[in-house]
Amino acid sequence: MTKNRIALVVGATGGIGGAVARALVDRGWTVRGLNRQPEAAARKPGGEGIEWVKGDAMNAEDVIAAAKGASIVFHGANPPGYRNWQGLALPMLESTIAAAKAAGARIVFPGTIYNFGPDALPSVDEQSPQRPTTRKGKIRVAMEKRLRETAAAGTPVLIVRAGDFFGPVAGNNWFGAGIVKAGKPVTRISYPGRPEVGHDWAYLPDLAETFLRLIERADELAPFEVFHFRGHYFDRGIAIAEAVRTAIGRPDMKIGRFPWFAIYLAAPFVEMFRELIEVRYLWTERLELDNRKLVRFLGAEPHTPLIEALTEALRGMGCMPVALPRPVGTGLAVR
């Protein structure tokens, strides 16, 4: 059990960082959020209850000061808008490493599926080879290598890896860009992948709860520990879009194709689109995260029923219709 209940969350305005920060607050932790504009961050949805500290994740001295007295430093920072991963991702992580070392804290890090190339698919566990073929994947592998080195030098590290995510306050994500449009009632549903290819999704409150249960048992963890979070896996990837129809009470709504052609056309001019294209293979190949290690350790993986999770996510995103018809059926293939 962690006795010192002070945590610094780097990236607390993001999807995963924000969900973990709110879960920590709900558990009675003192949570600091690092942000260049703390007053604005405090006004954002989910920003309440967090002690906002002015600072830049690229500035190690800022992060070290914010982490003073903390037992946990959660690193949820990502380059904004998928831009300049090469120039930002590793330097921001180095700031977190310096801060955790100075505070004597454990680094908690959300892993991604970008680490895995096609050779590791379809079922991926903690020992699967990390041989990505993309620039972003290679950067993520380098980040985890750096964290392993950090743990070997005496600063403990916990990594929980999850797939694409959705939630009531989720920031930028595939669900709010590739399936529905955040900020308005759903009038159109699309799906970015091959309909019959399996895909893994994480509901952010469940993922955050998983982080918290592991943090609360930190004394039982190895210096460098990695767990995989399965979440909601769909044998038929398009089943999540079908479930959205159920959640909004529109089982007859057509599911359209994601406009990849437009992404390719605009890619020469938009860096974010080039990054999306690079990881498109994750929408054409089956990937299922194996969570058996996590289940053995915790006894069970936190899991909100799908329609309940989607309803809360869509409501938080401002996507639920004003008058919600009664749901009809599910049509799901989830296991």
N, C-alpha and C positions, 0 to 999 in steps of 0.2 A: 504494500500500500504506500503510495506517495504521500509523505507527511507534509511537505511544503506545497500548498495548493495555489501557487502563482504560476501563470502561463503567459508567455508571449506568443501571439499569433501573427506571423508575417504573412500578409495576404488575407486579412480578416474581412475585406469587402468582396472577396471572391466567393465562388460557390462552395468549394470544400472547406476553405479556411473559415468562411462565415458560419457554416453549419457546425464545425467543430467548436468555434468560439461560443456559439449560442448553447451548445450542449455543455460546455465547461461552466458557463455562467449558471445554467440550470442546476448543475451539480454543486454549486456553491464555491466554485473557484474564483479567484481574482484574475481577471483576464485583461491583458493589455493588447491593444491593436495598434500596430505601426502603420502610419499613413502620412503622406506628405501634406494632406489637408484634413486634419483630424476633426475640425468642426463640421465639414461637409460629410465626412464618414459617419459621424454620430447621428446625422439626420437621415441616413439611408435606412431602408427596411432591414431590420435585424441588427441595427447598430446600437440599440439600447443595452445597457448593462455592461458595456465594454469600456475600459479606461483607455481612451484614445491618446496615443503619444505621437507627436510630430517627428517624422524621420523618413529616411529614404533607404529602402532595402539594398541599394547599391553602396551605401555608406556604412562601412563596418562599425564605425564609432557610434552612429545612430542606433544600430541594432544592439550593440554591446550595452549602451546606456539603457535602452528599453528593456533588456533582458535581466537587468540586475536583480538578484534575489529570486529569479524564476527557477523552477525545477523542470519545466517543459518549454521548449521552443518549437512551435509548430511552423514548418516552412511550407506555406501554401501559395507563395508568390509565383506568378508566371508572367512572361513578357506580355504586355497589353496588346490585344488584337492580333496575336500570333506573330508579331513582328520582332525581328532581331533576336531570335533565340540564341544564336551563336555569341552575340555580344552581351547578353543580359543574364541568361539562365545560370551559368556557372558562377559569375561574379556575385550574383545575389545569394547563391548558396554558400559561397565563401564567407559572406557577411554573417549568415546564420551560424556557420560552424565556429567562427571566431567568438560570437556572442555566447553560444552554448558552452564552449570551453571556458570562457571567462566566468560564467555563472555556475559552472558545474552542473549543467542541465542536460536532459535527454533531448535529442533531436527527434521530432516526429514528422514523418514525411509521407505524403500521398504518392504512391507509385502509379504508373500508367501502363497501358498495354502497348504503347509505342515502342517499348523496349524489345518487342518480339517481332522477328521477321517471319515470313511464311513457313520457314522450316520448323518453327516451334509449334505451329498450329496442328490440330484444333484444340486439344485440351492442354492447358498451360498451368503448371504448378510452380512452386517456389524454386525448383531445381531445373526448370526448363532452360535451354540455352538462349542467351540473349545475343542474337546476331541480326540486328535490324538492318534494313536496306535503305532507310531514310535518314536524312540529316537530323531531324528532330529525334528520332529513335536513338541515334548514336549519341546525341547530347544527353538524353535521359540515362543511357547506360553509363556515360562518363560521370554523371551526377551520382548515381548509385555506387559506382566504383569509389568515388571520392568519399562518400559516406561510410563505405566499408573501411577505408583507410582511417577515417576519423574514429570509428569505433575501436579499431585495433590500437589506436593511440590513447584510448581511455575515455572518450566521450561516447556514451551509448546512443544507439540509433534504433528507432522502430519505423518500419515501412509497412504500410497497408496498401495493397494494389487493388484497384477496381477498374471497371470498364467505363463506358460513357455514363453520365449521370443526369438525374433530373430531380427537381425538388421545388418547394414553394419559393425559396430565394436562392436561385442557382447561378446567377451571373450568366456569362457566355457559355453556351453548351449546345450540343447537337440537338437535344430535344427541343429547345426553344428556337432553333434556327432551321432544323431539317425536317421536323415533324409538324409542329404548330408554329404560329407566329406569336411571340410573347407580347403582352400589352393590349390585346383585344380579344373579344370572344372568337372562338374557333369557327371559321367559315370554310376553311380548307385544311386538309390533312395530306401530308406527303410522306414518303419514306425514302431515305438516301441509299439503302442497300438493296441487295438481291432479296426478293421476298422470301424465298425458302431457305436462305442461309442463316444459321444461328447467330445470335448476337447477345452480348452481356450488358445489362444496365444496372446502375447502382442508384437507389433512392437515398438522397443525401442524409436525411435524418437517421436512417438505418446505418449508413456508413459512419456517421459521426458517433452514434452510439457504440459502434464497434471499436472505434478509436478510444472512446472513454473507458470501455470495459478493459481494454488492454492496458491503458495508462494506469488504471486503478490496480492492476496486478503487475506493475513494472518490476517489482522485486523478483518476480519469477521469470523474467525475460532474459535472454542471452544479450551480451553487449551489442550484437548486431542481429536484429530479428526482422524477418519478413513474413507477412501473412497475405494470402489472397482472399479477397472478398467476392463472393459469387453474385450476390444480389438477385435480381430478376433476370434469369437466363431464358431466352426464347429459342426453342428448336426452329421455329419459323420466325425469322427476324421481324417480319411485317406484323406479327401478332401484337406488338406494342402499339402500333398505329390502329389496329382493330380495337384494342382495349380503350384507346382514347375515344373512339366512337361510342363505346359503351358508357364511359365516364361522363360524357356530355349529353347522353341520351339521344344520340343520332346514329343508330346502327346502320342506317341507309346511306350515310355520307360516303362519297367516293374517296378513295385513297389515291392520290396522284403521285407522279414520279418527281423526285427531286431534280431541279434543273441543272444537272451537271454540265450540260452543254454550255450554258451561260457562264458557269464557273470557269470552264476551259477557255472560253472566248475572252473573258476579262482577266485571266491569270497573268498575262504579260504586264499588266498595269497595276495589279493589286496583289501585294505580297501575301495577304491572308489567304487569298484564293489559291495561290501556289502551294501554300502549306496544307490546305485541305486536300488538294489533289495528291500530294505526296503520301498521305495516309489513307487514300481511298481503298487500298487493298483490304483494310479492316472492315469494309462494308461489302466486300465480295468473297471473303473467306470466313469460314466459321471459326470463332474463337470463344472458348468457354473456360473461365477461370475455375480451377480446382481449389475448393475451400476446405478440404478435409483436415489440413493442419489447423486451421482456425477453429473448426468445429471440435476437434479433439481438445483444444486448449480451453475454449470458452464453454463447451457443452452444446452450444447452438449459435447460429448466426442471427443477429437481429433482423427481423423480416416483417415488414408491413404488407398486408394483403394488397395485391396489385391495384384493384379499382380504388381502394381507399387511398393508396399512395398517389395514384394519378389524379384523383379528385383534389387532394390537398395541393399537389403541385400546380395543377391548372388554375385552381382558385388563387393561389399565391402569385401566379404569373399574370393574373387578370384575364384569363382565357375562358372562364366559365360563362355560359349564356345567362342572361338575366333571368329568364324563366326556364328552369331545367326540367325537361320532360323525364318521365320515369324510365330508368334504364331497362333495356330489354336484352337479356342474354349476355354472354361473354365472348364466346368463340375463341377462347384462348388455348394455346398449347404451351404451357409453362411447366417446368419441372425443377 
